């Protein structure tokens, strides 16, 4: 191998190495950037604190949520000299304006057995928003264990009541046992009554047989009457049909007449009205005109004649 | 000559027509005209004996007259409403209408109508048996009336009525005689009333024989006028006179006729 060729090989290797190094550096920068982004290094954060009696359920990196949205994370958990736990939360400054000084930090599970989160509960009053290094009040939310405990506390008295009722049912001197005994007696009495009723029904059916015979005869008579009616009905129906036909045709005629006249009636009424008004006007004119005004009574208000007689009380009706 | 006569006739006719045309009718407002119409319809209803209808129509007329402040119309229709209510047997309502007229301080009504109102008030008081008040109102009616008044006949009848109800035979005869002379010319209801009152005064004076012709004349007029209550009254008084004369056989059919009229009125 000649020297120039060797130098050329070394130069190529160096170039490749440099390229690899640059690529590795770029990947390193990219990964660091992603990690930094994931760790919210590019987000402006506000640190707030809360103090918990113990660190149970609290972890570093735990999500901090506000009305269901992630607004930060638990940044640091440390023990204080008074044996309380100081928790530092890093909140996204963008959402800090929504959290008031009276907000609470509550440790809770997202579901019954889900991931634990720190939920920021908004305060009730409109106060100043939290600032850097503000301290929030802390409370623990109910987890599955505490829920089970409260449920057990509520069920326990019910179970004791059930136990008492069962004991009362089993007690031979108890009310329920006495009621059952009475019911037994009543049912045996009923059995006797049913037997008596059966006897009564039998004698009744014998009497009813006689009634049936009489009813049969009556029905026979009714049948014969109906037969007579059957014979005479067709004629009657025929006559009624004819009459109804006549009535129908008359009604039809009337309807036609009404239809024909219906369009003319309103006009006729209007004309009549106008005619009457005209007549009145004419009459008024005539009444006022000479020589009629002399013949007709004067158009003026008059008094009724006064009856100057009072009936004697003894002759009243 | 004939031509002259013709032209003269034409000229006279033209003159006559001109005089007729120059006669101008007084202007009457629409409301007044309507009030007159209601008043006349009410009068016809009253004459047919449809008192409720008459009352409604007179109220319409009164409202219209009050709206245009036609004083004479207000007085006439108020008086008429009092008369209609008296005929309906609502004496208290009639009295209220008359009170409205007699105690009105805002309007001044014609004396003729004030006199009629006072006379009617007196009749209502007499009907209620208050003879003293009836007398006072009769005096009041005379005071309103003065010398020139058409109410003289009615007032004389009222006074005769008062005397009859007070059993004062002399006064009753005095006032009924005056009523007879005052109402004779008219010859209508008031004259029949005067005849009946004269007969009653005769009965009070125990002159039943004198009462019979008076009552028969009154009965004739009342029949002509078609006034059942008055006919019944005449028949009962005639029966009373016949009984006083000891003619019970003549009195019985008269009473029977009166009973039949009562029955037809109550049906």
Interface residues (C-beta under 8 A of the other chain):
Chain A: X288 X290 X291 X293 X299 X300 X301 X302 X303 X304 X305 X306 X307 X308 X309 X310 X311 X312 X313 X315 X317
Chain B: X20 X21 X23 X25 X28 X33 X35 X36 X39 X40 X43 X46 X61 X65 X72 X73 X76 X77 X79 X80 X83 X84 X86 X113 X116 X119 X120 X123 X126 X127 X129 X151 X153 X154 X155 X157 X158 X161 X164 X165 X179 X188 X189 X190 X193 X196 X197 X200 X229 X230 X233 X236 X237 X262 X265 X266
